[in-house]
Amino acid sequence: MEMKERIKSEFEKRFGTDGTLYASSGRINLIGEHTDYNGGFVFPGAIDKCIMAEIKANGTERVRVFSIDIDEYVEFGLEESDAPTQQWARYIFGVCREIIKRGGTVKGFDAVFAGNVPLGAGLSSSAALESVFAFALNDMFNDNRIDKFELARIGQSTEHNYCGVKCGIMDQFASIFGKEGHLMRLDCRSMEFEYFPFKPEGYKLVLVDSVVKHELVGSPYNRRRESCERVAAKLGIETLRDATMEDLERIKGEISEEDYMRARFVIGEKQRVLDVCDALVKGDYETVGARMYETHNGLSKDYEVSCEELDYLNDIAKECGVTGSRIMGGGFGGCTINLVKDALYDKFVKTASEKFEAKYGHAPKIYDVVISDGAHKCK
């Protein structure tokens, strides 16, 4: 309630009226890393950390926005030439422009927003910001005529065209489509998706944020993508989505060791996502956890996107008897995501915090997350 009250108070103070409250969530991805650009599956869910905004049409062609967290006010018009210089405001401006480019309506509005999605932890605070404004402007000015997938694409296009990030669609998809108590398997080729129940009674989902980010020379993501594309081309297929381990073994002698390792991870990860879906239907969280450890091992050894700190956190999880643990996100820093039995929770958090601080000189940040609804109008 505290965030909502702060937003309402600030909006009243600045604009002398009240508006409508909207919210959209950050996200986790339980399993399915580096599969999106290989035409595979991802398995995200929205979480109980969100960006919330109070918004009201103001009868002009100007947008007036205040960010509580950054303590900054920005005003801009709705033409392409009106783009603000502040990075955070470009997310909102980009959403407005992408709706207009698609033939939708956006008029001037006033907004105040704040959030509790941890920044820099790989929980997609930017997608939550795009999604809350896309959802709200669709509701306010377009009678909700823009379908939800298009709202996700509007957020993705904002990243591409206004923020310089060539992201996939998973983050915005999760922020828009999130459903309490459910994860979503998204087919990144067909864009079909399915909800799967995720109500792990007796377990908690815990993120352990290493608070490190390694800047690597060159473009490690692009190099890995190129490896996957070379193997797919060698096999005569469009993406590794259509490859099997047998196919890969057949051409092992014709490709580099590095390309072989990258492809081995991606093909294995495709199957792990499907295994986790089957396990969740049966309520089999032990299998879910086993596949999470396998994913971490593959990301660390075959895809080489982990780092010493994250491998150390994964080892601590194993030692503590945690059901499942893996690096979450693109890699080279950030969080591990852990599926922890309630009875082990206190011991794991204490052990991970103490051991990590003793080794690296700073404590990790701990975030408990609950799978929640995506973009919505607040009651």
KEKE-3310 file (N, C-alpha, C; in steps of 0.2 Angstrom, whole numbers, plus 5000, padded with zeros to 4 digits):
npx = (5004:5010:5018:5008:5000:5010:5012:4999:4998:5008:5003:4992:4997:5005:4997:4984:4973:4965:4970:4969:4975:4987:4996:5011:5021:5038:5048:5052:5062:5059:5066:5075:5085:5093:5087:5077:5081:5084:5073:5066:5059:5053:5051:5043:5037:5026:5030:5028:5033:5033:5030:5021:5008:5000:4988:4981:4971:4975:4970:4978:4991:5002:5014:5016:5026:5031:5044:5045:5055:5067:5066:5062:5056:5048:5043:5035:5031:5021:5026:5038:5050:5050:5057:5062:5077:5081:5084:5075:5063:5062:5058:5044:5040:5043:5034:5022:5024:5025:5013:5005:5011:5006:4993:4985:4978:4985:4984:4988:4994:4994:5006:5012:5024:5031:5041:5045:5053:5068:5082:5094:5095:5091:5077:5069:5064:5063:5054:5043:5040:5037:5026:5016:5013:5009:4998:4990:4988:4981:4970:4965:4964:4961:4950:4954:4957:4969:4977:4984:4996:5001:5003:5014:5023:5024:5031:5043:5047:5049:5061:5069:5069:5070:5078:5089:5091:5092:5081:5073:5056:5052:5052:5043:5031:5029:5027:5015:5006:5006:5000:4993:5000:5004:5015:5022:5023:5031:5031:5044:5045:5032:5024:5014:5007:5006:4998:5005:5002:5009:5012:5020:5019:5026:5038:5049:5052:5067:5078:5095:5105:5120:5126:5135:5142:5149:5159:5162:5174:5171:5157:5149:5136:5132:5142:5139:5126:5130:5137:5127:5119:5128:5129:5116:5115:5124:5117:5107:5095:5083:5083:5091:5080:5075:5084:5091:5100:5106:5107:5117:5128:5131:5137:5148:5162:5164:5162:5167:5174:5170:5158:5151:5149:5141:5129:5126:5121:5110:5101:5099:5093:5081:5074:5074:5066:5053:5053:5052:5039:5031:5034:5028:5015:5012:5015:5028:5041:5054:5060:5059:5068:5080:5082:5084:5097:5104:5103:5110:5123:5125:5125:5136:5147:5146:5140:5146:5143:5142:5149:5162:5157:5143:5144:5149:5138:5129:5135:5135:5121:5119:5126:5118:5107:5097:5083:5083:5093:5100:5109:5101:5095:5104:5118:5135:5135:5123:5109:5106:5092:5082:5075:5068:5066:5054:5058:5072:5075:5079:5092:5098:5098:5105:5118:5122:5123:5133:5144:5146:5149:5160:5170:5169:5168:5157:5139:5127:5111:5095:5080:5064:5052:5035:5024:5014:5000:5001:5001:4988:4973:4972:4963)
npy = (4994:5006:5011:5014:5024:5034:5037:5042:5053:5061:5064:5071:5082:5088:5089:5092:5084:5068:5052:5037:5022:5010:4995:4985:4970:4965:4951:4934:4920:4904:4893:4890:4898:4908:4903:4909:4916:4905:4900:4892:4888:4898:4901:4910:4920:4932:4943:4947:4961:4977:4990:5004:5016:5032:5039:5052:5059:5075:5084:5091:5091:5087:5078:5075:5070:5062:5055:5046:5038:5042:5055:5065:5076:5077:5084:5082:5083:5074:5072:5065:5072:5077:5069:5065:5068:5061:5045:5036:5042:5041:5028:5029:5039:5032:5021:5029:5034:5022:5017:5027:5026:5014:5017:5020:5029:5043:5055:5070:5068:5067:5060:5050:5039:5025:5011:4994:4985:4977:4986:4982:4968:4959:4958:4964:4978:4988:4983:4981:4995:5000:4991:4995:5008:5006:4997:5005:5017:5011:5007:5020:5028:5020:5011:4998:4992:4987:4972:4961:4955:4964:4974:4970:4969:4982:4987:4980:4986:4999:4997:4993:5004:5016:5015:5008:4994:4978:4968:4952:4946:4941:4947:4958:4951:4943:4953:4958:4947:4940:4929:4926:4913:4905:4900:4903:4895:4900:4899:4903:4904:4901:4910:4905:4901:4894:4892:4886:4878:4885:4883:4881:4873:4872:4876:4889:4903:4910:4923:4926:4939:4943:4955:4959:4963:4958:4966:4962:4960:4965:4957:4946:4940:4941:4933:4920:4918:4918:4906:4897:4899:4896:4882:4878:4881:4872:4860:4862:4868:4880:4886:4880:4875:4864:4854:4839:4830:4819:4823:4834:4826:4819:4829:4833:4832:4841:4854:4868:4865:4875:4879:4867:4865:4876:4873:4861:4865:4873:4864:4854:4862:4866:4853:4852:4863:4858:4846:4852:4858:4846:4841:4850:4849:4837:4841:4839:4844:4841:4836:4847:4855:4847:4849:4863:4864:4857:4865:4876:4871:4868:4882:4887:4878:4874:4885:4895:4907:4910:4915:4917:4921:4918:4904:4900:4903:4894:4882:4883:4882:4869:4863:4866:4859:4864:4863:4867:4876:4890:4900:4915:4923:4933:4932:4932:4939:4946:4937:4921:4910:4901:4887:4883:4873:4876:4873:4873:4886:4897:4893:4892:4905:4912:4905:4907:4921:4924:4916:4921:4934:4933:4928:4937:4950:4958:4957:4947:4952:4947:4941:4937:4930:4930:4922:4931:4942:4950:4965:4977:4986:4995:4991)
npz = (5000:5003:4992:4983:4990:4990:4977:4974:4982:4977:4964:4967:4973:4962:4951:4955:4956:4953:4946:4936:4942:4937:4935:4931:4930:4935:4929:4931:4923:4923:4917:4901:4893:4882:4871:4864:4852:4845:4841:4850:4866:4880:4897:4906:4920:4928:4942:4959:4960:4955:4942:4946:4940:4941:4931:4920:4907:4900:4892:4883:4870:4876:4886:4903:4915:4931:4939:4954:4960:4953:4956:4946:4934:4919:4903:4888:4870:4857:4845:4833:4834:4847:4856:4872:4882:4893:4898:4905:4902:4889:4887:4890:4881:4869:4869:4867:4854:4847:4848:4841:4828:4824:4821:4832:4845:4855:4867:4876:4893:4911:4922:4936:4943:4951:4957:4963:4957:4958:4952:4939:4942:4933:4931:4923:4924:4915:4905:4912:4914:4901:4898:4908:4904:4890:4892:4900:4891:4880:4887:4891:4879:4868:4869:4873:4861:4855:4854:4866:4863:4853:4862:4869:4858:4856:4867:4865:4852:4856:4864:4854:4845:4852:4863:4860:4862:4857:4860:4863:4864:4876:4889:4889:4885:4896:4906:4901:4899:4911:4924:4940:4950:4939:4927:4910:4895:4881:4864:4854:4841:4834:4842:4850:4866:4882:4898:4913:4929:4943:4959:4971:4984:5000:4995:4991:4980:4977:4974:4972:4972:4965:4963:4954:4939:4924:4912:4897:4884:4867:4859:4867:4867:4853:4847:4852:4847:4833:4833:4835:4823:4813:4815:4813:4800:4794:4797:4788:4792:4798:4812:4828:4834:4827:4828:4833:4846:4840:4827:4829:4834:4822:4814:4821:4818:4809:4813:4823:4840:4849:4843:4843:4857:4860:4853:4858:4871:4868:4862:4871:4881:4875:4877:4891:4895:4891:4898:4911:4910:4909:4922:4931:4928:4934:4947:4951:4959:4961:4950:4942:4949:4947:4933:4933:4939:4929:4918:4923:4924:4910:4905:4911:4908:4894:4887:4892:4899:4912:4928:4940:4952:4952:4949:4961:4970:4965:4969:4983:4985:4981:4991:5002:5000:4992:4981:4967:4957:4947:4936:4931:4917:4904:4907:4914:4926:4939:4945:4954:4952:4963:4969:4984:4998:5011:5024:5022:5020:5028:5033:5020:5015:5025:5025:5011:5011:5021:5017:5004:5006:5014:5005:4994:4998:4999:5003:4995:4987:4993:4986:4988:4978:4971:4960:4950:4944:4928:4918:4923:4928:4943:4957)
capx = (5000:5014:5019:5001:4999:5015:5010:4992:4999:5012:4999:4987:5001:5007:4992:4978:4967:4967:4969:4968:4981:4989:5002:5014:5026:5044:5047:5058:5061:5061:5071:5074:5089:5097:5083:5072:5084:5085:5066:5064:5054:5055:5046:5043:5031:5026:5031:5025:5037:5030:5030:5014:5008:4993:4988:4975:4972:4975:4966:4982:4995:5009:5014:5019:5027:5036:5046:5046:5061:5072:5064:5063:5050:5049:5037:5037:5026:5020:5029:5045:5055:5049:5060:5066:5084:5082:5083:5069:5057:5062:5053:5037:5039:5043:5027:5017:5026:5024:5005:5003:5014:5002:4987:4982:4977:4988:4983:4992:4992:4999:5007:5017:5025:5036:5042:5049:5057:5075:5086:5100:5095:5088:5070:5065:5060:5061:5048:5037:5038:5034:5020:5011:5010:5006:4992:4986:4986:4977:4963:4962:4963:4959:4945:4957:4956:4975:4977:4989:5002:5003:5005:5020:5027:5025:5036:5049:5049:5052:5068:5073:5069:5071:5082:5095:5092:5089:5079:5068:5049:5050:5051:5036:5026:5028:5024:5008:5002:5007:4994:4995:5000:5005:5021:5019:5028:5030:5035:5047:5044:5025:5022:5009:5009:5001:4999:5006:5001:5015:5010:5025:5017:5032:5044:5049:5057:5072:5083:5101:5108:5127:5127:5141:5141:5156:5159:5166:5176:5168:5150:5148:5130:5132:5146:5135:5121:5133:5139:5121:5117:5132:5127:5109:5116:5127:5112:5102:5088:5082:5086:5092:5074:5073:5089:5092:5107:5109:5110:5123:5134:5133:5142:5153:5169:5164:5161:5172:5173:5165:5151:5148:5147:5135:5123:5124:5118:5103:5097:5097:5089:5074:5071:5073:5059:5047:5053:5049:5032:5028:5034:5024:5008:5012:5017:5035:5046:5061:5062:5060:5075:5086:5083:5087:5104:5107:5104:5116:5129:5126:5126:5143:5152:5145:5138:5151:5140:5142:5155:5165:5152:5137:5145:5150:5131:5126:5138:5132:5114:5119:5128:5113:5101:5092:5080:5085:5097:5103:5110:5095:5096:5109:5124:5141:5133:5116:5106:5104:5086:5083:5069:5070:5061:5053:5062:5079:5075:5083:5099:5101:5099:5111:5124:5124:5125:5139:5150:5148:5152:5167:5174:5169:5168:5150:5134:5122:5104:5090:5073:5059:5047:5029:5021:5008:4997:5004:4998:4981:4971:4972:4956)
capy = (5000:5012:5014:5017:5030:5039:5040:5046:5059:5065:5066:5076:5088:5090:5090:5095:5080:5061:5049:5030:5018:5004:4992:4980:4967:4962:4944:4929:4915:4898:4889:4892:4903:4908:4899:4913:4917:4899:4897:4888:4889:4901:4899:4915:4922:4939:4942:4952:4967:4980:4997:5007:5023:5035:5043:5055:5063:5082:5089:5094:5087:5087:5073:5077:5064:5063:5048:5046:5035:5046:5062:5069:5078:5078:5086:5081:5082:5068:5071:5061:5077:5079:5064:5068:5066:5057:5038:5033:5045:5038:5022:5031:5042:5027:5018:5033:5034:5016:5016:5031:5023:5008:5020:5021:5036:5045:5062:5072:5065:5068:5053:5049:5032:5022:5004:4991:4980:4979:4988:4978:4961:4955:4956:4968:4984:4992:4980:4983:5002:5000:4988:4998:5013:5003:4995:5011:5021:5007:5008:5027:5032:5016:5007:4992:4988:4984:4966:4960:4953:4970:4978:4967:4971:4990:4988:4978:4991:5004:4996:4993:5011:5022:5014:5005:4988:4974:4963:4948:4948:4938:4951:4962:4946:4941:4958:4959:4941:4936:4926:4923:4906:4902:4901:4903:4892:4904:4896:4909:4903:4902:4914:4902:4901:4890:4893:4880:4880:4885:4884:4876:4872:4869:4879:4897:4905:4915:4926:4928:4944:4943:4962:4960:4963:4958:4969:4958:4964:4962:4956:4939:4937:4940:4927:4914:4918:4916:4899:4893:4900:4891:4875:4877:4881:4866:4855:4864:4870:4888:4887:4874:4872:4858:4850:4834:4828:4814:4828:4837:4822:4818:4834:4835:4833:4846:4861:4869:4863:4880:4879:4861:4866:4881:4870:4856:4868:4875:4858:4851:4867:4865:4848:4854:4867:4853:4842:4855:4859:4840:4840:4855:4847:4832:4843:4835:4849:4838:4835:4854:4857:4844:4852:4869:4862:4855:4872:4880:4867:4870:4889:4888:4874:4874:4891:4899:4914:4911:4919:4913:4922:4914:4897:4899:4903:4888:4877:4884:4880:4862:4860:4867:4854:4867:4858:4869:4883:4891:4907:4918:4929:4932:4929:4937:4942:4946:4933:4914:4908:4895:4883:4881:4870:4881:4871:4875:4893:4902:4891:4894:4912:4914:4902:4910:4928:4924:4913:4925:4941:4932:4927:4943:4957:4961:4952:4947:4954:4942:4943:4932:4932:4926:4923:4936:4945:4955:4972:4977:4992:4993:4992)
capz = (5000:5004:4985:4980:4993:4988:4970:4974:4986:4973:4959:4969:4974:4956:4946:4959:4954:4954:4940:4937:4944:4933:4937:4927:4934:4932:4928:4931:4918:4927:4913:4894:4892:4875:4867:4860:4846:4842:4839:4855:4871:4886:4902:4911:4924:4931:4949:4964:4960:4949:4941:4946:4938:4941:4924:4918:4901:4902:4887:4878:4866:4880:4891:4909:4919:4936:4942:4961:4961:4951:4958:4940:4930:4911:4899:4880:4865:4854:4838:4833:4836:4854:4860:4878:4882:4899:4896:4908:4899:4882:4887:4889:4874:4864:4869:4864:4847:4844:4847:4836:4822:4822:4820:4838:4848:4861:4868:4882:4899:4916:4926:4942:4943:4955:4956:4967:4954:4959:4946:4938:4944:4928:4932:4918:4926:4909:4901:4916:4913:4895:4898:4912:4900:4884:4894:4902:4885:4877:4890:4891:4873:4862:4871:4873:4854:4854:4857:4871:4859:4850:4867:4870:4853:4856:4872:4861:4847:4860:4866:4848:4841:4856:4869:4858:4865:4852:4864:4861:4866:4882:4895:4888:4885:4903:4909:4899:4900:4918:4928:4946:4951:4933:4922:4903:4890:4875:4858:4851:4834:4832:4847:4854:4873:4886:4905:4917:4936:4947:4966:4974:4991:5003:4992:4990:4974:4980:4969:4975:4967:4966:4963:4950:4931:4921:4906:4893:4878:4861:4859:4868:4865:4846:4845:4853:4842:4827:4833:4834:4816:4809:4816:4810:4792:4793:4797:4783:4795:4800:4818:4831:4837:4824:4828:4839:4848:4835:4821:4831:4834:4815:4811:4826:4816:4803:4816:4829:4847:4852:4840:4845:4864:4861:4850:4863:4877:4866:4860:4878:4885:4872:4880:4898:4896:4890:4904:4917:4909:4911:4929:4934:4928:4939:4954:4953:4959:4962:4943:4940:4952:4944:4926:4934:4940:4923:4914:4926:4922:4903:4904:4914:4904:4887:4884:4895:4901:4919:4930:4946:4958:4951:4950:4968:4973:4963:4973:4989:4984:4981:4997:5007:4998:4988:4976:4961:4957:4941:4934:4927:4912:4899:4910:4916:4932:4940:4950:4953:4954:4967:4971:4990:5002:5016:5029:5021:5017:5033:5032:5014:5014:5030:5022:5005:5012:5025:5013:4998:5008:5016:4999:4989:5001:4999:5003:4990:4989:4993:4984:4988:4973:4970:4953:4951:4938:4924:4917:4925:4931:4950:4960)
cpx = (5004:5016:5013:5000:5004:5013:5004:4994:5003:5008:4995:4991:5003:5002:4985:4972:4969:4966:4967:4975:4981:4995:5004:5020:5032:5043:5053:5057:5064:5067:5070:5078:5093:5093:5078:5075:5085:5078:5063:5059:5057:5049:5046:5037:5032:5027:5028:5029:5035:5032:5022:5014:5001:4993:4981:4976:4971:4972:4971:4986:5002:5008:5018:5020:5032:5037:5048:5053:5067:5072:5066:5057:5052:5043:5039:5030:5026:5022:5036:5051:5055:5053:5064:5073:5085:5080:5077:5063:5057:5058:5046:5035:5039:5037:5022:5018:5024:5017:5003:5005:5009:4994:4982:4982:4981:4987:4988:4989:4997:5000:5012:5018:5031:5036:5046:5052:5064:5079:5092:5101:5092:5081:5066:5061:5059:5055:5042:5035:5035:5027:5015:5009:5007:4999:4987:4983:4981:4970:4960:4960:4960:4954:4948:4956:4963:4976:4984:4996:5005:5006:5013:5025:5029:5031:5043:5051:5052:5059:5072:5074:5071:5076:5088:5096:5088:5086:5074:5061:5047:5048:5044:5031:5024:5025:5017:5003:5002:5000:4996:4995:5001:5011:5018:5025:5026:5035:5037:5047:5037:5021:5015:5011:5003:5003:5000:5005:5008:5013:5014:5024:5023:5038:5043:5054:5061:5077:5089:5105:5116:5130:5134:5139:5147:5155:5164:5168:5173:5160:5149:5142:5130:5136:5143:5129:5124:5135:5132:5118:5121:5131:5121:5110:5119:5122:5106:5095:5089:5085:5087:5086:5072:5079:5089:5099:5110:5111:5116:5129:5136:5138:5147:5160:5169:5163:5166:5170:5168:5158:5147:5145:5141:5129:5121:5120:5110:5099:5095:5092:5082:5071:5070:5067:5053:5047:5050:5042:5028:5028:5029:5017:5007:5013:5024:5040:5053:5064:5063:5067:5081:5087:5086:5095:5108:5108:5109:5123:5131:5128:5133:5148:5152:5144:5143:5149:5139:5148:5157:5160:5146:5138:5146:5143:5128:5129:5135:5125:5114:5121:5123:5107:5096:5089:5082:5088:5100:5104:5103:5097:5102:5116:5129:5139:5126:5114:5106:5096:5085:5076:5070:5065:5060:5057:5069:5080:5080:5090:5102:5103:5105:5117:5126:5126:5132:5145:5152:5151:5159:5172:5175:5169:5162:5145:5130:5115:5100:5083:5069:5054:5041:5026:5014:5005:5001:5000:4990:4980:4970:4965:4957)
cpy = (5006:5015:5017:5024:5036:5042:5044:5053:5064:5068:5071:5083:5091:5093:5092:5091:5073:5058:5041:5026:5012:5001:4986:4977:4966:4955:4940:4924:4909:4894:4891:4898:4903:4904:4903:4914:4911:4896:4893:4890:4893:4900:4904:4916:4929:4938:4948:4958:4970:4987:4999:5014:5025:5040:5046:5059:5071:5087:5093:5089:5086:5081:5075:5072:5065:5056:5049:5044:5039:5053:5067:5070:5079:5079:5085:5081:5075:5067:5068:5066:5079:5074:5067:5065:5061:5050:5035:5036:5043:5032:5024:5035:5037:5023:5022:5033:5028:5014:5021:5029:5017:5011:5021:5028:5037:5052:5064:5069:5067:5061:5054:5042:5031:5015:5001:4985:4982:4980:4984:4971:4956:4953:4961:4973:4988:4990:4981:4990:5003:4997:4992:5004:5011:5001:5000:5015:5017:5007:5015:5030:5027:5011:4999:4988:4985:4978:4965:4959:4959:4974:4976:4969:4979:4991:4986:4983:4997:5003:4996:5001:5017:5022:5010:4998:4983:4967:4958:4950:4945:4942:4955:4957:4944:4946:4959:4953:4938:4935:4923:4916:4902:4904:4900:4900:4896:4900:4902:4909:4905:4908:4912:4901:4897:4892:4886:4882:4880:4887:4879:4876:4869:4872:4886:4898:4911:4917:4928:4932:4945:4951:4963:4959:4963:4961:4965:4961:4960:4961:4948:4936:4936:4934:4921:4913:4916:4909:4895:4893:4896:4884:4873:4877:4875:4860:4856:4865:4878:4889:4880:4871:4865:4853:4845:4833:4823:4818:4831:4832:4820:4822:4836:4836:4838:4853:4862:4866:4868:4880:4873:4862:4871:4877:4865:4859:4869:4869:4855:4856:4867:4859:4849:4858:4862:4848:4845:4856:4852:4839:4844:4852:4841:4834:4840:4841:4847:4838:4843:4857:4854:4847:4859:4869:4861:4861:4876:4877:4869:4877:4890:4885:4875:4880:4897:4907:4915:4915:4915:4914:4918:4906:4895:4899:4897:4882:4877:4881:4872:4859:4861:4862:4858:4863:4860:4875:4884:4899:4909:4924:4927:4930:4935:4941:4942:4940:4925:4914:4902:4893:4880:4878:4875:4879:4873:4882:4897:4900:4893:4901:4915:4911:4906:4917:4928:4922:4918:4932:4939:4931:4933:4950:4961:4956:4952:4950:4948:4944:4937:4934:4927:4927:4926:4938:4950:4962:4972:4984:4990:4995:4997)
cpz = (5000:4997:4982:4983:4991:4981:4970:4977:4981:4967:4961:4970:4967:4951:4949:4957:4956:4947:4941:4938:4940:4936:4932:4931:4931:4931:4930:4925:4922:4923:4906:4893:4885:4870:4862:4853:4842:4840:4844:4860:4877:4891:4908:4915:4927:4938:4953:4965:4954:4948:4942:4944:4939:4935:4923:4912:4904:4897:4882:4874:4870:4885:4897:4914:4925:4939:4949:4963:4959:4953:4952:4937:4923:4908:4892:4876:4862:4847:4839:4836:4843:4859:4866:4878:4888:4897:4899:4904:4892:4882:4886:4883:4868:4863:4866:4857:4844:4843:4842:4829:4820:4821:4826:4840:4854:4861:4874:4888:4904:4920:4931:4942:4948:4954:4962:4964:4955:4952:4945:4940:4939:4928:4928:4920:4920:4905:4905:4915:4907:4895:4902:4907:4894:4886:4896:4896:4881:4880:4890:4884:4867:4864:4871:4867:4852:4857:4861:4868:4856:4856:4869:4865:4853:4861:4868:4856:4851:4862:4860:4845:4845:4862:4867:4860:4860:4856:4861:4864:4873:4888:4894:4888:4892:4907:4908:4901:4907:4921:4934:4947:4945:4930:4915:4899:4883:4870:4854:4844:4831:4836:4850:4861:4877:4894:4909:4925:4939:4954:4970:4982:4995:5001:4992:4983:4977:4975:4974:4970:4969:4966:4959:4943:4928:4914:4902:4886:4872:4862:4860:4866:4857:4844:4847:4848:4835:4827:4832:4826:4812:4809:4813:4802:4790:4792:4791:4786:4797:4807:4822:4835:4834:4824:4834:4841:4843:4829:4823:4831:4827:4812:4815:4823:4810:4806:4821:4835:4850:4849:4842:4852:4864:4858:4855:4869:4874:4865:4867:4882:4882:4876:4888:4899:4895:4896:4910:4916:4911:4919:4933:4934:4933:4946:4956:4953:4960:4954:4940:4943:4948:4937:4927:4935:4933:4918:4917:4923:4914:4902:4906:4909:4897:4883:4886:4896:4908:4922:4937:4952:4958:4951:4958:4972:4971:4967:4980:4990:4985:4988:5003:5005:4995:4982:4969:4961:4950:4940:4930:4923:4907:4901:4912:4922:4934:4945:4948:4955:4957:4970:4978:4995:5008:5022:5029:5020:5022:5033:5026:5013:5019:5027:5016:5006:5016:5020:5007:5000:5011:5010:4994:4992:5002:4999:4997:4992:4988:4991:4984:4982:4973:4963:4953:4944:4934:4924:4919:4928:4938:4953:4966)
residu = (MET:GLU:MET:LYS:GLU:ARG:ILE:LYS:SER:GLU:PHE:GLU:LYS:ARG:PHE:GLY:THR:ASP:GLY:THR:LEU:TYR:ALA:SER:SER:GLY:ARG:ILE:ASN:LEU:ILE:GLY:GLU:HIS:THR:ASP:TYR:ASN:GLY:GLY:PHE:VAL:PHE:PRO:GLY:ALA:ILE:ASP:LYS:CYS:ILE:MET:ALA:GLU:ILE:LYS:ALA:ASN:GLY:THR:GLU:ARG:VAL:ARG:VAL:PHE:SER:ILE:ASP:ILE:ASP:GLU:TYR:VAL:GLU:PHE:GLY:LEU:GLU:GLU:SER:ASP:ALA:PRO:THR:GLN:GLN:TRP:ALA:ARG:TYR:ILE:PHE:GLY:VAL:CYS:ARG:GLU:ILE:ILE:LYS:ARG:GLY:GLY:THR:VAL:LYS:GLY:PHE:ASP:ALA:VAL:PHE:ALA:GLY:ASN:VAL:PRO:LEU:GLY:ALA:GLY:LEU:SER:SER:SER:ALA:ALA:LEU:GLU:SER:VAL:PHE:ALA:PHE:ALA:LEU:ASN:ASP:MET:PHE:ASN:ASP:ASN:ARG:ILE:ASP:LYS:PHE:GLU:LEU:ALA:ARG:ILE:GLY:GLN:SER:THR:GLU:HIS:ASN:TYR:CYS:GLY:VAL:LYS:CYS:GLY:ILE:MET:ASP:GLN:PHE:ALA:SER:ILE:PHE:GLY:LYS:GLU:GLY:HIS:LEU:MET:ARG:LEU:ASP:CYS:ARG:SER:MET:GLU:PHE:GLU:TYR:PHE:PRO:PHE:LYS:PRO:GLU:GLY:TYR:LYS:LEU:VAL:LEU:VAL:ASP:SER:VAL:VAL:LYS:HIS:GLU:LEU:VAL:GLY:SER:PRO:TYR:ASN:ARG:ARG:ARG:GLU:SER:CYS:GLU:ARG:VAL:ALA:ALA:LYS:LEU:GLY:ILE:GLU:THR:LEU:ARG:ASP:ALA:THR:MET:GLU:ASP:LEU:GLU:ARG:ILE:LYS:GLY:GLU:ILE:SER:GLU:GLU:ASP:TYR:MET:ARG:ALA:ARG:PHE:VAL:ILE:GLY:GLU:LYS:GLN:ARG:VAL:LEU:ASP:VAL:CYS:ASP:ALA:LEU:VAL:LYS:GLY:ASP:TYR:GLU:THR:VAL:GLY:ALA:ARG:MET:TYR:GLU:THR:HIS:ASN:GLY:LEU:SER:LYS:ASP:TYR:GLU:VAL:SER:CYS:GLU:GLU:LEU:ASP:TYR:LEU:ASN:ASP:ILE:ALA:LYS:GLU:CYS:GLY:VAL:THR:GLY:SER:ARG:ILE:MET:GLY:GLY:GLY:PHE:GLY:GLY:CYS:THR:ILE:ASN:LEU:VAL:LYS:ASP:ALA:LEU:TYR:ASP:LYS:PHE:VAL:LYS:THR:ALA:SER:GLU:LYS:PHE:GLU:ALA:LYS:TYR:GLY:HIS:ALA:PRO:LYS:ILE:TYR:ASP:VAL:VAL:ILE:SER:ASP:GLY:ALA:HIS:LYS:CYS:LYS)
# end
